Amino acid sequence: MATKPRFLVPYGLKTLLEGLSRAVVNVQPTNITHYSASYFAELLQYRQGRTRL
């Protein structure tokens, strides 16, 4: 019997996706793909210190 391949989940990915999931549930956007792109763009700006959330 062959062993199943194991995948490594990058550190922080789970937390990142949990944050996005909560935001999508709260906001309920009509276009989740567009909302996700905006969410990550704003998160990146916040992380780089360019804006206040």
CHARMM internal coordinates of N, CA and C (Angstrom, degrees):
IC EDIT
DIST 1 N 1 CA 1.4484
DIST 1 CA 1 C 1.5272
ANGL 1 N 1 CA 1 C 108.79
DIST 1 C 2 N 1.3104
ANGL 1 CA 1 C 2 N 115.06
DIHE 1 N 1 CA 1 C 2 N 129.71
DIST 2 N 2 CA 1.4575
ANGL 1 C 2 N 2 CA 120.41
DIHE 1 CA 1 C 2 N 2 CA -178.90
DIST 2 CA 2 C 1.5367
ANGL 2 N 2 CA 2 C 109.75
DIHE 1 C 2 N 2 CA 2 C -76.68
DIST 2 C 3 N 1.3145
ANGL 2 CA 2 C 3 N 115.33
DIHE 2 N 2 CA 2 C 3 N 148.22
DIST 3 N 3 CA 1.4636
ANGL 2 C 3 N 3 CA 119.41
DIHE 2 CA 2 C 3 N 3 CA 177.29
DIST 3 CA 3 C 1.5229
ANGL 3 N 3 CA 3 C 109.53
DIHE 2 C 3 N 3 CA 3 C -83.44
DIST 3 C 4 N 1.3059
ANGL 3 CA 3 C 4 N 114.53
DIHE 3 N 3 CA 3 C 4 N 147.85
DIST 4 N 4 CA 1.4551
ANGL 3 C 4 N 4 CA 120.06
DIHE 3 CA 3 C 4 N 4 CA 178.99
DIST 4 CA 4 C 1.5217
ANGL 4 N 4 CA 4 C 109.52
DIHE 3 C 4 N 4 CA 4 C -74.85
DIST 4 C 5 N 1.3387
ANGL 4 CA 4 C 5 N 117.10
DIHE 4 N 4 CA 4 C 5 N 140.47
DIST 5 N 5 CA 1.4709
ANGL 4 C 5 N 5 CA 118.35
DIHE 4 CA 4 C 5 N 5 CA 176.99
DIST 5 CA 5 C 1.5269
ANGL 5 N 5 CA 5 C 110.62
DIHE 4 C 5 N 5 CA 5 C -68.17
DIST 5 C 6 N 1.3049
ANGL 5 CA 5 C 6 N 116.30
DIHE 5 N 5 CA 5 C 6 N 143.65
DIST 6 N 6 CA 1.4543
ANGL 5 C 6 N 6 CA 121.92
DIHE 5 CA 5 C 6 N 6 CA 178.85
DIST 6 CA 6 C 1.5208
ANGL 6 N 6 CA 6 C 108.37
DIHE 5 C 6 N 6 CA 6 C -106.87
DIST 6 C 7 N 1.3081
ANGL 6 CA 6 C 7 N 115.40
DIHE 6 N 6 CA 6 C 7 N 134.64
DIST 7 N 7 CA 1.4456
ANGL 6 C 7 N 7 CA 120.94
DIHE 6 CA 6 C 7 N 7 CA -179.67
DIST 7 CA 7 C 1.5152
ANGL 7 N 7 CA 7 C 109.86
DIHE 6 C 7 N 7 CA 7 C -108.67
DIST 7 C 8 N 1.3104
ANGL 7 CA 7 C 8 N 115.37
DIHE 7 N 7 CA 7 C 8 N 138.95
DIST 8 N 8 CA 1.4545
ANGL 7 C 8 N 8 CA 120.32
DIHE 7 CA 7 C 8 N 8 CA 175.53
DIST 8 CA 8 C 1.5119
ANGL 8 N 8 CA 8 C 109.36
DIHE 7 C 8 N 8 CA 8 C -90.97
DIST 8 C 9 N 1.3089
ANGL 8 CA 8 C 9 N 115.78
DIHE 8 N 8 CA 8 C 9 N 129.78
DIST 9 N 9 CA 1.4572
ANGL 8 C 9 N 9 CA 121.37
DIHE 8 CA 8 C 9 N 9 CA 176.63
DIST 9 CA 9 C 1.5248
ANGL 9 N 9 CA 9 C 106.56
DIHE 8 C 9 N 9 CA 9 C -95.50
DIST 9 C 10 N 1.3265
ANGL 9 CA 9 C 10 N 117.70
DIHE 9 N 9 CA 9 C 10 N 122.66
DIST 10 N 10 CA 1.4656
ANGL 9 C 10 N 10 CA 120.04
DIHE 9 CA 9 C 10 N 10 CA -178.97
DIST 10 CA 10 C 1.5312
ANGL 10 N 10 CA 10 C 111.44
DIHE 9 C 10 N 10 CA 10 C -58.11
DIST 10 C 11 N 1.3249
ANGL 10 CA 10 C 11 N 114.60
DIHE 10 N 10 CA 10 C 11 N 143.73
DIST 11 N 11 CA 1.4582
ANGL 10 C 11 N 11 CA 120.72
DIHE 10 CA 10 C 11 N 11 CA 179.27
DIST 11 CA 11 C 1.5311
ANGL 11 N 11 CA 11 C 110.06
DIHE 10 C 11 N 11 CA 11 C -57.82
DIST 11 C 12 N 1.3096
ANGL 11 CA 11 C 12 N 116.47
DIHE 11 N 11 CA 11 C 12 N 130.36
DIST 12 N 12 CA 1.4481
ANGL 11 C 12 N 12 CA 121.74
DIHE 11 CA 11 C 12 N 12 CA 177.05
DIST 12 CA 12 C 1.5164
ANGL 12 N 12 CA 12 C 114.75
DIHE 11 C 12 N 12 CA 12 C 92.94
DIST 12 C 13 N 1.3302
ANGL 12 CA 12 C 13 N 118.21
DIHE 12 N 12 CA 12 C 13 N -13.18
DIST 13 N 13 CA 1.4611
ANGL 12 C 13 N 13 CA 120.43
DIHE 12 CA 12 C 13 N 13 CA -178.09
DIST 13 CA 13 C 1.5288
ANGL 13 N 13 CA 13 C 111.12
DIHE 12 C 13 N 13 CA 13 C -64.80
DIST 13 C 14 N 1.3226
ANGL 13 CA 13 C 14 N 116.65
DIHE 13 N 13 CA 13 C 14 N -41.84
DIST 14 N 14 CA 1.4615
ANGL 13 C 14 N 14 CA 120.22
DIHE 13 CA 13 C 14 N 14 CA 179.91
DIST 14 CA 14 C 1.5300
ANGL 14 N 14 CA 14 C 110.58
DIHE 13 C 14 N 14 CA 14 C -60.09
DIST 14 C 15 N 1.3130
ANGL 14 CA 14 C 15 N 117.11
DIHE 14 N 14 CA 14 C 15 N -46.76
DIST 15 N 15 CA 1.4637
ANGL 14 C 15 N 15 CA 121.60
DIHE 14 CA 14 C 15 N 15 CA 179.74
DIST 15 CA 15 C 1.5291
ANGL 15 N 15 CA 15 C 110.83
DIHE 14 C 15 N 15 CA 15 C -63.38
DIST 15 C 16 N 1.3064
ANGL 15 CA 15 C 16 N 116.64
DIHE 15 N 15 CA 15 C 16 N -41.42
DIST 16 N 16 CA 1.4594
ANGL 15 C 16 N 16 CA 121.91
DIHE 15 CA 15 C 16 N 16 CA 179.13
DIST 16 CA 16 C 1.5319
ANGL 16 N 16 CA 16 C 111.23
DIHE 15 C 16 N 16 CA 16 C -60.94
DIST 16 C 17 N 1.3275
ANGL 16 CA 16 C 17 N 116.45
DIHE 16 N 16 CA 16 C 17 N -45.87
DIST 17 N 17 CA 1.4592
ANGL 16 C 17 N 17 CA 120.52
DIHE 16 CA 16 C 17 N 17 CA -179.45
DIST 17 CA 17 C 1.5290
ANGL 17 N 17 CA 17 C 111.92
DIHE 16 C 17 N 17 CA 17 C -71.29
DIST 17 C 18 N 1.3249
ANGL 17 CA 17 C 18 N 117.30
DIHE 17 N 17 CA 17 C 18 N -31.92
DIST 18 N 18 CA 1.4664
ANGL 17 C 18 N 18 CA 119.90
DIHE 17 CA 17 C 18 N 18 CA 175.68
DIST 18 CA 18 C 1.5255
ANGL 18 N 18 CA 18 C 110.27
DIHE 17 C 18 N 18 CA 18 C -64.61
DIST 18 C 19 N 1.3217
ANGL 18 CA 18 C 19 N 117.15
DIHE 18 N 18 CA 18 C 19 N -42.10
DIST 19 N 19 CA 1.4606
ANGL 18 C 19 N 19 CA 121.13
DIHE 18 CA 18 C 19 N 19 CA 177.90
DIST 19 CA 19 C 1.5177
ANGL 19 N 19 CA 19 C 111.69
DIHE 18 C 19 N 19 CA 19 C -62.03
DIST 19 C 20 N 1.3073
ANGL 19 CA 19 C 20 N 116.26
DIHE 19 N 19 CA 19 C 20 N -44.46
DIST 20 N 20 CA 1.4661
ANGL 19 C 20 N 20 CA 120.51
DIHE 19 CA 19 C 20 N 20 CA 177.85
DIST 20 CA 20 C 1.5222
ANGL 20 N 20 CA 20 C 110.54
DIHE 19 C 20 N 20 CA 20 C -63.33
DIST 20 C 21 N 1.3137
ANGL 20 CA 20 C 21 N 117.25
DIHE 20 N 20 CA 20 C 21 N -44.05
DIST 21 N 21 CA 1.4656
ANGL 20 C 21 N 21 CA 121.12
DIHE 20 CA 20 C 21 N 21 CA -179.46
DIST 21 CA 21 C 1.5206
ANGL 21 N 21 CA 21 C 111.42
DIHE 20 C 21 N 21 CA 21 C -60.28
DIST 21 C 22 N 1.3142
ANGL 21 CA 21 C 22 N 116.71
DIHE 21 N 21 CA 21 C 22 N -44.25
DIST 22 N 22 CA 1.4700
ANGL 21 C 22 N 22 CA 120.29
DIHE 21 CA 21 C 22 N 22 CA 178.83
DIST 22 CA 22 C 1.5243
ANGL 22 N 22 CA 22 C 111.04
DIHE 21 C 22 N 22 CA 22 C -63.02
DIST 22 C 23 N 1.3196
ANGL 22 CA 22 C 23 N 116.28
DIHE 22 N 22 CA 22 C 23 N -41.79
DIST 23 N 23 CA 1.4662
ANGL 22 C 23 N 23 CA 120.24
DIHE 22 CA 22 C 23 N 23 CA -179.98
DIST 23 CA 23 C 1.5225
ANGL 23 N 23 CA 23 C 110.75
DIHE 22 C 23 N 23 CA 23 C -64.54
DIST 23 C 24 N 1.3234
ANGL 23 CA 23 C 24 N 117.26
DIHE 23 N 23 CA 23 C 24 N -41.01
DIST 24 N 24 CA 1.4697
ANGL 23 C 24 N 24 CA 121.00
DIHE 23 CA 23 C 24 N 24 CA 179.49
DIST 24 CA 24 C 1.5295
ANGL 24 N 24 CA 24 C 110.62
DIHE 23 C 24 N 24 CA 24 C -64.72
DIST 24 C 25 N 1.3217
ANGL 24 CA 24 C 25 N 116.93
DIHE 24 N 24 CA 24 C 25 N -41.18
DIST 25 N 25 CA 1.4658
ANGL 24 C 25 N 25 CA 120.16
DIHE 24 CA 24 C 25 N 25 CA 178.95
DIST 25 CA 25 C 1.5259
ANGL 25 N 25 CA 25 C 110.54
DIHE 24 C 25 N 25 CA 25 C -65.58
DIST 25 C 26 N 1.3279
ANGL 25 CA 25 C 26 N 117.01
DIHE 25 N 25 CA 25 C 26 N -40.85
DIST 26 N 26 CA 1.4697
ANGL 25 C 26 N 26 CA 120.65
DIHE 25 CA 25 C 26 N 26 CA -178.86
DIST 26 CA 26 C 1.5289
ANGL 26 N 26 CA 26 C 112.57
DIHE 25 C 26 N 26 CA 26 C -69.92
DIST 26 C 27 N 1.3168
ANGL 26 CA 26 C 27 N 117.02
DIHE 26 N 26 CA 26 C 27 N -45.17
DIST 27 N 27 CA 1.4650
ANGL 26 C 27 N 27 CA 121.86
DIHE 26 CA 26 C 27 N 27 CA -174.68
DIST 27 CA 27 C 1.5260
ANGL 27 N 27 CA 27 C 112.00
DIHE 26 C 27 N 27 CA 27 C -84.26
DIST 27 C 28 N 1.3147
ANGL 27 CA 27 C 28 N 117.07
DIHE 27 N 27 CA 27 C 28 N -33.86
DIST 28 N 28 CA 1.4641
ANGL 27 C 28 N 28 CA 124.24
DIHE 27 CA 27 C 28 N 28 CA -175.92
DIST 28 CA 28 C 1.5350
ANGL 28 N 28 CA 28 C 112.00
DIHE 27 C 28 N 28 CA 28 C 51.66
DIST 28 C 29 N 1.3323
ANGL 28 CA 28 C 29 N 116.82
DIHE 28 N 28 CA 28 C 29 N 61.34
DIST 29 N 29 CA 1.4667
ANGL 28 C 29 N 29 CA 120.45
DIHE 28 CA 28 C 29 N 29 CA -179.34
DIST 29 CA 29 C 1.5290
ANGL 29 N 29 CA 29 C 111.42
DIHE 28 C 29 N 29 CA 29 C -68.73
DIST 29 C 30 N 1.3186
ANGL 29 CA 29 C 30 N 115.51
DIHE 29 N 29 CA 29 C 30 N 153.45
DIST 30 N 30 CA 1.4707
ANGL 29 C 30 N 30 CA 119.48
DIHE 29 CA 29 C 30 N 30 CA 178.32
DIST 30 CA 30 C 1.5295
ANGL 30 N 30 CA 30 C 111.44
DIHE 29 C 30 N 30 CA 30 C -75.75
DIST 30 C 31 N 1.3312
ANGL 30 CA 30 C 31 N 116.48
DIHE 30 N 30 CA 30 C 31 N -29.29
DIST 31 N 31 CA 1.4637
ANGL 30 C 31 N 31 CA 120.99
DIHE 30 CA 30 C 31 N 31 CA 179.65
DIST 31 CA 31 C 1.5336
ANGL 31 N 31 CA 31 C 107.62
DIHE 30 C 31 N 31 CA 31 C -122.25
DIST 31 C 32 N 1.3191
ANGL 31 CA 31 C 32 N 116.14
DIHE 31 N 31 CA 31 C 32 N 98.46
DIST 32 N 32 CA 1.4673
ANGL 31 C 32 N 32 CA 120.92
DIHE 31 CA 31 C 32 N 32 CA -175.18
DIST 32 CA 32 C 1.5271
ANGL 32 N 32 CA 32 C 111.20
DIHE 31 C 32 N 32 CA 32 C -66.87
DIST 32 C 33 N 1.3216
ANGL 32 CA 32 C 33 N 117.71
DIHE 32 N 32 CA 32 C 33 N -35.42
DIST 33 N 33 CA 1.4631
ANGL 32 C 33 N 33 CA 120.46
DIHE 32 CA 32 C 33 N 33 CA 179.92
DIST 33 CA 33 C 1.5186
ANGL 33 N 33 CA 33 C 110.80
DIHE 32 C 33 N 33 CA 33 C -63.49
DIST 33 C 34 N 1.3150
ANGL 33 CA 33 C 34 N 117.22
DIHE 33 N 33 CA 33 C 34 N -46.98
DIST 34 N 34 CA 1.4666
ANGL 33 C 34 N 34 CA 121.84
DIHE 33 CA 33 C 34 N 34 CA 178.84
DIST 34 CA 34 C 1.5318
ANGL 34 N 34 CA 34 C 110.25
DIHE 33 C 34 N 34 CA 34 C -64.94
DIST 34 C 35 N 1.3160
ANGL 34 CA 34 C 35 N 116.30
DIHE 34 N 34 CA 34 C 35 N -42.91
DIST 35 N 35 CA 1.4681
ANGL 34 C 35 N 35 CA 120.31
DIHE 34 CA 34 C 35 N 35 CA 178.75
DIST 35 CA 35 C 1.5329
ANGL 35 N 35 CA 35 C 110.72
DIHE 34 C 35 N 35 CA 35 C -61.50
DIST 35 C 36 N 1.3234
ANGL 35 CA 35 C 36 N 116.57
DIHE 35 N 35 CA 35 C 36 N -42.57
DIST 36 N 36 CA 1.4718
ANGL 35 C 36 N 36 CA 120.69
DIHE 35 CA 35 C 36 N 36 CA -179.82
DIST 36 CA 36 C 1.5250
ANGL 36 N 36 CA 36 C 111.09
DIHE 35 C 36 N 36 CA 36 C -62.11
DIST 36 C 37 N 1.3286
ANGL 36 CA 36 C 37 N 116.60
DIHE 36 N 36 CA 36 C 37 N -42.02
DIST 37 N 37 CA 1.4679
ANGL 36 C 37 N 37 CA 120.25
DIHE 36 CA 36 C 37 N 37 CA 178.31
DIST 37 CA 37 C 1.5253
ANGL 37 N 37 CA 37 C 110.33
DIHE 36 C 37 N 37 CA 37 C -61.96
DIST 37 C 38 N 1.3301
ANGL 37 CA 37 C 38 N 117.00
DIHE 37 N 37 CA 37 C 38 N -43.67
DIST 38 N 38 CA 1.4637
ANGL 37 C 38 N 38 CA 121.04
DIHE 37 CA 37 C 38 N 38 CA 178.54
DIST 38 CA 38 C 1.5197
ANGL 38 N 38 CA 38 C 111.14
DIHE 37 C 38 N 38 CA 38 C -65.58
DIST 38 C 39 N 1.3177
ANGL 38 CA 38 C 39 N 116.56
DIHE 38 N 38 CA 38 C 39 N -41.45
DIST 39 N 39 CA 1.4669
ANGL 38 C 39 N 39 CA 122.49
DIHE 38 CA 38 C 39 N 39 CA 179.45
DIST 39 CA 39 C 1.5286
ANGL 39 N 39 CA 39 C 110.29
DIHE 38 C 39 N 39 CA 39 C -58.54
DIST 39 C 40 N 1.3298
ANGL 39 CA 39 C 40 N 116.41
DIHE 39 N 39 CA 39 C 40 N -49.10
DIST 40 N 40 CA 1.4584
ANGL 39 C 40 N 40 CA 119.95
DIHE 39 CA 39 C 40 N 40 CA -178.65
DIST 40 CA 40 C 1.5261
ANGL 40 N 40 CA 40 C 112.04
DIHE 39 C 40 N 40 CA 40 C -69.76
DIST 40 C 41 N 1.3319
ANGL 40 CA 40 C 41 N 118.43
DIHE 40 N 40 CA 40 C 41 N -33.60
DIST 41 N 41 CA 1.4654
ANGL 40 C 41 N 41 CA 121.23
DIHE 40 CA 40 C 41 N 41 CA 177.06
DIST 41 CA 41 C 1.5306
ANGL 41 N 41 CA 41 C 110.19
DIHE 40 C 41 N 41 CA 41 C -64.93
DIST 41 C 42 N 1.3373
ANGL 41 CA 41 C 42 N 116.78
DIHE 41 N 41 CA 41 C 42 N -44.06
DIST 42 N 42 CA 1.4627
ANGL 41 C 42 N 42 CA 120.26
DIHE 41 CA 41 C 42 N 42 CA 178.31
DIST 42 CA 42 C 1.5246
ANGL 42 N 42 CA 42 C 111.46
DIHE 41 C 42 N 42 CA 42 C -66.81
DIST 42 C 43 N 1.3210
ANGL 42 CA 42 C 43 N 116.49
DIHE 42 N 42 CA 42 C 43 N -38.80
DIST 43 N 43 CA 1.4639
ANGL 42 C 43 N 43 CA 120.60
DIHE 42 CA 42 C 43 N 43 CA 177.96
DIST 43 CA 43 C 1.5278
ANGL 43 N 43 CA 43 C 110.54
DIHE 42 C 43 N 43 CA 43 C -63.22
DIST 43 C 44 N 1.3119
ANGL 43 CA 43 C 44 N 116.51
DIHE 43 N 43 CA 43 C 44 N -40.25
DIST 44 N 44 CA 1.4598
ANGL 43 C 44 N 44 CA 120.89
DIHE 43 CA 43 C 44 N 44 CA 178.22
DIST 44 CA 44 C 1.5304
ANGL 44 N 44 CA 44 C 111.23
DIHE 43 C 44 N 44 CA 44 C -64.90
DIST 44 C 45 N 1.3326
ANGL 44 CA 44 C 45 N 116.99
DIHE 44 N 44 CA 44 C 45 N -42.68
DIST 45 N 45 CA 1.4617
ANGL 44 C 45 N 45 CA 120.26
DIHE 44 CA 44 C 45 N 45 CA 177.67
DIST 45 CA 45 C 1.5219
ANGL 45 N 45 CA 45 C 110.65
DIHE 44 C 45 N 45 CA 45 C -62.99
DIST 45 C 46 N 1.3178
ANGL 45 CA 45 C 46 N 116.89
DIHE 45 N 45 CA 45 C 46 N -42.13
DIST 46 N 46 CA 1.4628
ANGL 45 C 46 N 46 CA 121.00
DIHE 45 CA 45 C 46 N 46 CA 178.13
DIST 46 CA 46 C 1.5251
ANGL 46 N 46 CA 46 C 110.20
DIHE 45 C 46 N 46 CA 46 C -61.33
DIST 46 C 47 N 1.3187
ANGL 46 CA 46 C 47 N 115.14
DIHE 46 N 46 CA 46 C 47 N -44.08
DIST 47 N 47 CA 1.4637
ANGL 46 C 47 N 47 CA 120.71
DIHE 46 CA 46 C 47 N 47 CA -178.66
DIST 47 CA 47 C 1.5302
ANGL 47 N 47 CA 47 C 111.54
DIHE 46 C 47 N 47 CA 47 C -63.38
DIST 47 C 48 N 1.3362
ANGL 47 CA 47 C 48 N 115.95
DIHE 47 N 47 CA 47 C 48 N -33.65
DIST 48 N 48 CA 1.4571
ANGL 47 C 48 N 48 CA 120.52
DIHE 47 CA 47 C 48 N 48 CA 179.64
DIST 48 CA 48 C 1.5215
ANGL 48 N 48 CA 48 C 111.88
DIHE 47 C 48 N 48 CA 48 C -85.57
DIST 48 C 49 N 1.3239
ANGL 48 CA 48 C 49 N 117.22
DIHE 48 N 48 CA 48 C 49 N 0.41
DIST 49 N 49 CA 1.4559
ANGL 48 C 49 N 49 CA 121.73
DIHE 48 CA 48 C 49 N 49 CA 175.22
DIST 49 CA 49 C 1.5096
ANGL 49 N 49 CA 49 C 115.13
DIHE 48 C 49 N 49 CA 49 C 79.75
DIST 49 C 50 N 1.3386
ANGL 49 CA 49 C 50 N 117.26
DIHE 49 N 49 CA 49 C 50 N 22.27
DIST 50 N 50 CA 1.4608
ANGL 49 C 50 N 50 CA 120.33
DIHE 49 CA 49 C 50 N 50 CA -176.40
DIST 50 CA 50 C 1.5219
ANGL 50 N 50 CA 50 C 113.99
DIHE 49 C 50 N 50 CA 50 C -93.34
DIST 50 C 51 N 1.3040
ANGL 50 CA 50 C 51 N 117.84
DIHE 50 N 50 CA 50 C 51 N -9.76
DIST 51 N 51 CA 1.4668
ANGL 50 C 51 N 51 CA 119.38
DIHE 50 CA 50 C 51 N 51 CA -176.83
DIST 51 CA 51 C 1.5193
ANGL 51 N 51 CA 51 C 110.07
DIHE 50 C 51 N 51 CA 51 C -150.62
DIST 51 C 52 N 1.2961
ANGL 51 CA 51 C 52 N 114.64
DIHE 51 N 51 CA 51 C 52 N 167.30
DIST 52 N 52 CA 1.4682
ANGL 51 C 52 N 52 CA 120.60
DIHE 51 CA 51 C 52 N 52 CA 177.13
DIST 52 CA 52 C 1.5191
ANGL 52 N 52 CA 52 C 108.17
DIHE 51 C 52 N 52 CA 52 C -111.68
DIST 52 C 53 N 1.3252
ANGL 52 CA 52 C 53 N 116.32
DIHE 52 N 52 CA 52 C 53 N 133.95
DIST 53 N 53 CA 1.4720
ANGL 52 C 53 N 53 CA 119.92
DIHE 52 CA 52 C 53 N 53 CA 175.18
DIST 53 CA 53 C 1.4993
ANGL 53 N 53 CA 53 C 109.30
DIHE 52 C 53 N 53 CA 53 C -106.70
END
COOR INIT
IC SEED 1 N 1 CA 1 C
IC BUILD
